[in-house]
Amino acid sequence: MKRFSLIALALVVLAAGFTATGCNAKPKKVVIGALIRNLDEQFVADYAANLKVLAEKAGVELKLLDARSDQAAQLDQLNTLITQGVKYFVIVPNQTEATEQMAKLIAAKKGGAAFSNIQPSVAALKVSKNFFLASSPESVAGSIQADIIDQYFQKNPKKLGPDKSINALFLLGQLGHPAQKFRTEAVKNGLIAKGYKLNVIAEDTANWKPDEAQQKMDAWVSAFKGKFNIVITNNDGMALGAVESLLTAKYVDDPKDPTKDTDGDGTVLKVPVLGVDATQVALKSMSEHKLYATVLQDSVGQSSTAFELALAMAQGKYKPGFVAWGLNPETKAGQEAPANDQAVIGQCYLVPFKAVTLDNYKDFVK
């Protein structure tokens, strides 16, 4: 009888030991997947770099993958991470059209994602309440460009053509890309609304890339020398490519000293060049009076908002109305999808754009 009592006591002690071990075990580390469309683009590279910083500070394992602008590859990467048990994601998608499919794959595993930089479709956000937009309204960037251009020509009216005409060269991002479409439309409509006669001397895509933009501008400078008074681009990479082309062609105020802004308009070039993103390389160019102006697309703001949403879901802390990076979800439908649909407006977090000019660019230098 005593033997059985001793055995029973030993089992109780052993069970207590297992319970204590379980109680003292470290909680499982949070894992978040980050699917990034193309790290070759400076803005996206900055976005990804901030995700890594945030993950390290939060003690999160970040599985970050670069799709290199290949939508099929990005879908494969998503399936791989899902197979590994990852349920929560930050996604900079290659194509809006693919976001519904991605959301359905994640939802099947009862997960969620914050789509960022490239807008998801309305249908993607309607898959479940665990899918979000964490981005910036692209048309605002174009409207800000129009404001900057208006201020430039008000200060430099002699730079205008006859009948208050703006004779522009446009370097566009990937055709059909939401940023390309909305930024271009907004700057054009904004200038016309301000009473300018807008003449598009030439426009073409340079696919966000500095080298393609430089090649395009090389041809345009030769073909349209003296016929344009501004270069408007959809991002800083292309703007810097245009600047380099103009410098190489000595399309500057003083060919003998291309560092001099002899006409005092804020740029050493004969015409102003505008970008979008406010990358550090662009700000350096502004400090040298080469690039005239840009618009801050906040890589830190977008990535931080998306990361905080994904982390809150992974930790079970997300509730409707959650404040991410100090931003509340939108309450009123806007102009751009998916934030134009009242059914998903509470899943949309909009990070503001900001004008960056010679008056304030130092505020954005890291």
C-alpha positions in Angstrom: 0.0 0.0 0.0 2.9 2.3 0.9 4.5 1.5 -2.4 1.4 2.6 -4.4 1.2 5.8 -2.3 4.8 6.6 -3.1 4.2 6.0 -6.8 1.1 8.2 -6.7 3.1 10.9 -4.9 5.9 10.7 -7.4 3.4 11.1 -10.3 1.8 14.2 -8.6 5.3 15.8 -8.2 6.2 15.0 -11.8 3.0 16.4 -13.1 3.5 19.6 -11.0 7.0 19.8 -12.5 5.6 19.7 -16.1 3.0 22.3 -15.2 5.6 24.7 -13.8 7.8 24.2 -16.8 4.8 25.0 -19.0 4.1 28.2 -17.0 7.7 29.3 -17.2 8.1 28.6 -20.9 8.8 31.7 -23.0 5.9 32.8 -25.2 6.2 31.9 -28.8 7.9 34.6 -30.9 5.6 36.6 -33.1 6.4 36.1 -36.8 5.3 38.6 -39.5 5.7 38.1 -43.2 6.7 41.1 -45.4 6.2 40.7 -49.1 7.9 43.6 -51.0 7.4 44.2 -54.7 10.9 45.5 -55.6 13.8 46.5 -53.3 15.6 48.1 -56.3 13.3 51.2 -55.9 14.7 53.6 -53.3 11.4 54.3 -51.6 10.6 50.6 -51.3 14.1 49.9 -50.0 13.6 52.7 -47.3 10.2 51.2 -46.5 11.7 47.7 -46.0 14.7 49.1 -43.9 12.2 50.6 -41.5 10.3 47.4 -41.2 13.5 45.7 -40.1 14.1 48.3 -37.4 10.6 48.0 -36.1 10.7 44.3 -36.0 13.9 44.3 -34.1 12.6 46.7 -31.5 9.4 44.7 -31.1 11.2 41.4 -30.8 9.4 40.1 -33.9 10.8 37.7 -36.4 10.4 39.4 -39.8 10.4 37.2 -42.9 11.0 39.7 -45.7 11.0 38.6 -49.3 11.6 40.7 -52.5 9.4 39.8 -55.5 11.5 41.9 -57.9 8.4 43.2 -59.7 7.2 39.6 -60.5 3.6 39.0 -59.4 3.8 35.2 -59.9 6.9 35.2 -57.7 5.1 37.2 -55.0 2.2 34.7 -54.9 4.7 31.8 -54.6 6.4 33.7 -51.7 3.1 34.1 -50.0 2.2 30.4 -50.3 5.7 29.5 -49.0 5.3 31.7 -45.9 1.7 30.4 -45.3 3.1 26.8 -45.5 5.6 27.8 -42.8 2.8 28.9 -40.6 2.9 32.7 -41.1 -0.5 34.2 -40.7 0.0 38.0 -40.6 1.6 40.1 -43.2 2.7 43.5 -44.4 2.4 43.5 -48.2 3.6 45.9 -50.8 1.9 44.2 -53.8 3.1 44.2 -57.4 -0.4 44.6 -58.7 -3.7 45.8 -57.2 -5.5 43.1 -59.2 -3.7 40.3 -57.3 -4.6 41.6 -53.8 -8.0 39.8 -53.6 -6.4 36.5 -54.4 -3.7 37.1 -51.8 -6.3 38.1 -49.2 -8.3 34.9 -49.8 -5.2 32.8 -49.3 -4.4 34.5 -46.0 -8.0 34.4 -44.8 -8.2 30.7 -45.4 -5.6 30.4 -42.6 -7.5 32.9 -40.4 -4.8 35.5 -40.9 -4.7 39.1 -42.0 -2.6 41.7 -43.8 -1.9 45.4 -44.2 -1.5 46.3 -47.8 0.7 49.3 -48.3 2.2 51.7 -50.9 0.2 49.9 -53.7 -3.5 50.0 -53.0 -5.4 46.8 -52.6 -8.7 46.4 -54.3 -12.0 47.0 -52.5 -12.7 43.3 -53.0 -9.5 42.5 -51.2 -10.5 44.5 -48.1 -14.0 42.9 -48.2 -12.5 39.4 -47.8 -12.5 40.1 -44.0 -12.1 42.8 -41.5 -8.5 41.7 -41.0 -7.3 43.4 -44.2 -6.2 47.0 -44.4 -4.9 49.8 -46.5 -1.9 51.6 -45.0 -0.8 54.0 -47.7 -1.1 57.6 -49.0 -3.8 59.0 -51.4 -1.8 59.3 -54.7 -3.9 62.2 -56.1 -2.8 64.4 -53.2 0.9 64.1 -54.3 -0.1 65.4 -57.8 -2.1 68.2 -56.3 0.8 69.2 -54.1 3.1 69.2 -57.2 0.6 71.5 -58.9 0.7 73.9 -55.9 4.6 73.9 -56.0 4.6 74.6 -59.7 2.1 77.4 -59.3 4.2 79.0 -56.6 7.3 78.7 -58.9 5.7 80.5 -61.8 4.2 83.1 -59.6 7.8 83.9 -58.4 9.2 83.5 -61.9 6.6 84.7 -64.4 9.2 85.3 -67.1 9.7 81.5 -67.2 6.1 81.0 -68.5 5.3 80.7 -72.2 2.8 82.9 -74.0 -0.7 83.0 -72.6 0.4 81.7 -69.2 1.5 78.4 -70.8 3.3 75.6 -69.1 5.2 73.5 -71.6 5.9 70.3 -69.8 7.8 67.0 -70.2 6.3 64.2 -68.2 8.2 61.2 -67.0 5.7 58.6 -65.8 6.0 55.5 -63.6 4.8 52.1 -64.7 1.8 52.7 -66.9 -1.5 51.7 -65.1 0.2 51.8 -61.7 -2.2 53.6 -59.3 0.5 56.1 -58.4 1.3 56.8 -62.0 -2.4 57.3 -62.9 -3.5 59.4 -60.0 -0.4 61.6 -59.6 -0.3 62.5 -63.2 -4.1 63.2 -63.5 -4.0 65.4 -60.4 -1.0 67.5 -61.3 -2.5 68.1 -64.8 -5.9 68.9 -63.5 -4.5 71.1 -60.8 -2.5 73.3 -63.1 -5.5 73.7 -65.5 -7.7 74.6 -62.6 -5.2 77.3 -61.6 -5.6 78.9 -65.0 -2.6 77.7 -66.8 -2.5 76.6 -70.4 -0.9 73.2 -70.1 1.0 71.9 -73.2 2.4 68.4 -72.9 5.5 68.6 -75.1 6.2 64.9 -74.5 5.4 62.2 -72.0 6.4 58.6 -71.6 7.1 56.0 -68.9 10.5 55.4 -67.4 9.1 52.7 -65.1 10.2 54.6 -61.9 13.9 54.1 -62.9 16.7 56.8 -63.0 18.6 55.2 -65.9 15.5 54.9 -68.1 14.5 58.5 -67.3 18.0 59.7 -68.1 17.9 58.0 -71.5 14.5 59.4 -72.2 15.6 62.9 -71.3 18.7 62.7 -73.4 16.5 62.2 -76.4 14.0 64.9 -75.4 16.7 67.5 -74.7 18.0 67.0 -78.2 14.5 67.1 -79.8 12.8 69.8 -77.7 15.6 72.1 -76.6 14.1 75.5 -75.8 10.6 74.3 -76.1 9.9 73.1 -72.5 9.9 75.1 -69.3 9.4 72.3 -66.7 10.0 68.6 -66.1 7.4 66.8 -64.0 8.0 63.2 -62.8 6.1 60.7 -60.8 9.0 59.8 -58.4 12.4 61.0 -57.3 14.3 58.3 -59.1 13.1 59.5 -62.5 13.5 63.1 -61.4 17.1 62.5 -60.6 17.7 60.7 -63.9 16.2 63.8 -65.6 18.5 66.1 -63.6 21.6 64.1 -64.6 20.6 64.3 -68.2 20.1 68.0 -68.1 23.5 68.5 -66.3 25.3 66.3 -68.9 23.7 68.3 -71.7 24.8 71.5 -69.9 21.1 72.6 -69.9 22.0 75.0 -67.0 22.0 78.7 -66.2 25.8 78.9 -66.6 27.5 76.3 -68.7 30.9 77.5 -67.5 29.9 76.9 -63.9 26.9 74.5 -63.6 26.9 75.0 -59.8 25.6 78.6 -60.1 21.9 79.5 -60.0 22.4 82.8 -61.9 18.7 83.6 -62.5 17.8 83.0 -58.8 14.9 80.6 -59.4 16.2 78.0 -57.0 17.8 75.6 -59.5 21.0 75.6 -61.5 19.1 74.1 -64.4 17.3 76.1 -67.0 14.1 74.5 -66.0 12.7 73.1 -62.7 12.5 69.4 -62.2 10.0 67.9 -59.7 9.8 64.5 -58.1 7.8 62.6 -55.5 9.1 60.6 -52.4 11.6 63.0 -50.7 14.3 60.3 -50.6 17.6 61.3 -49.0 19.3 61.3 -52.4 16.7 63.7 -53.7 17.1 66.0 -50.7 20.9 66.1 -51.3 20.2 67.1 -54.9 17.9 69.9 -53.7 20.7 71.1 -51.3 22.9 71.5 -54.4 20.1 73.4 -56.2 19.7 70.7 -58.9 16.4 69.0 -58.2 13.9 71.9 -57.6 11.3 70.2 -55.4 9.7 67.0 -54.3 6.7 65.7 -52.3 7.3 63.5 -49.2 5.8 60.1 -49.5 6.5 58.9 -46.0 8.2 55.5 -46.1 8.5 55.5 -42.3 4.8 56.5 -41.9 3.5 53.9 -44.3 5.7 51.0 -43.1 5.1 51.9 -39.4 1.3 52.0 -39.9 1.3 48.7 -41.7 3.6 47.0 -39.2 1.6 48.2 -36.2 -1.6 46.8 -37.8 0.0 43.4 -38.5 1.6 43.2 -35.0 -1.7 44.1 -33.3 -3.5 41.3 -35.2 -0.7 38.8 -34.4 -0.9 39.7 -30.7 -4.7 39.6 -30.6 -4.8 43.3 -29.7 -6.5 44.7 -32.8 -10.0 46.1 -32.4 -12.0 48.3 -34.7 -10.9 51.9 -34.4 -7.3 50.8 -33.6 -4.9 53.7 -33.8 -1.8 52.9 -35.9 1.2 55.2 -36.0 -1.0 57.9 -34.4 -3.5 57.6 -37.3 -7.2 56.8 -36.9 -8.9 54.8 -39.6 -10.8 56.9 -42.1 -14.5 57.6 -41.5 -15.6 59.2 -44.8 -15.1 57.8 -48.3 -12.6 59.7 -50.4 -11.8 59.7 -54.2 -9.4 56.8 -54.6 -10.1 53.1 -54.2 -10.3 51.4 -51.9 -10.8 54.4 -49.6 -13.8 55.5 -51.8 -16.0 52.6 -50.6 -17.9 53.3 -47.3 -18.1 49.5 -46.6 -14.3 49.3 -46.0 -13.5 52.8 -45.0 -12.8 51.7 -41.4 -10.0 49.5 -42.7 -8.2 52.4 -44.4 -5.3 54.3 -42.8 -4.1 57.3 -44.9 -0.6 58.6 -44.4 -0.3 62.3 -45.5 1.9 63.6 -48.3 3.9 66.8 -47.6 5.3 69.4 -50.0 9.2 69.6 -49.8 10.7 72.8 -51.2 13.9 74.8 -50.7 12.1 76.5 -47.7 11.7 73.3 -45.7 13.7 70.4 -47.2 16.3 70.5 -44.3 13.5 69.3 -42.0 13.4 66.0 -43.8 17.1 65.3 -44.0 18.1 62.4 -41.7 
